[in-house]
């Protein structure tokens, strides 16, 4: 839309909030809800991370401005941590999967 084109596409609620705040013409034409079971904070099976509190000081990957970023912020709040207590690693899901397999970060919010 910023270059005069109209594009329809799917996306999460958080992304549309950022789009609306960018002073660009924006109209949500449809909305739906999804299950909370479609999101997770993943760690490797042999990870020392066993609880949300164990994320303190760790590298946590997620897509910037996505529902995954919202999930990690809320999860940290539930255990008394702040966003600044983790080291965010901003990756798209396609970028994060191979990085997860290489152990480039400690946890993945997807």
C-alpha positions, -999 to +999 in steps of 0.1 A: +000+000+000+029+023+006+037+023-031+001+026-043-007-011-045-035-030-027-025-064-013-047-090+004-031-115+026-032-134+059-014-125+090-015-123+127-031-096+148+002-081+160+013-074+124-019-056+116-014-034+147+020-024+135+006-017+100-021+005+114+004+025+134+026+033+104+003+061+091-004+041+059-040+035+047-050+002+062-083-017+064-089-051+080-115-068+058-117-101+077-106-116+110-106-150+127-094-165+159-069-193+163-062-219+189-036-211+215-024-246+209-009-233+176+019-215+194+048-228+215+081-219+231+105-247+219+138-258+233+159-288+224+152-320+242+186-319+260+183-282+269+189-270+305+158-248+301+130-264+319+108-234+330+100-199+317+123-185+344+152-204+329+150-181+298+167-153+317+199-143+299+192-167+271+189-161+233+152-164+223+143-164+186+110-151+171+097-130+143+098-093+152+064-077+155+046-110+154+023-128+177+053-148+188+069-116+202+037-109+221+037-144+235+072-142+248+066-108+264+035-121+282+052-154+292+081-135+307+057-112+327+040-143+341+073-153+359+084-118+369+109-113+340+112-084+316+118-084+279+152-070+286+160-102+306+163-122+274+185-117+243+160-114+214+170-130+181+147-117+153+142-143+126+114-154+104+102-189+108+120-200+076+152-185+089+147-198+125+143-235+116+178-241+103+192-218+130+174-239+157+189-270+142+224-254+144+218-244+181+222-207+172+198-197+200+184-213+232+146-211+226+123-205+197+088-189+200+067-201+170 
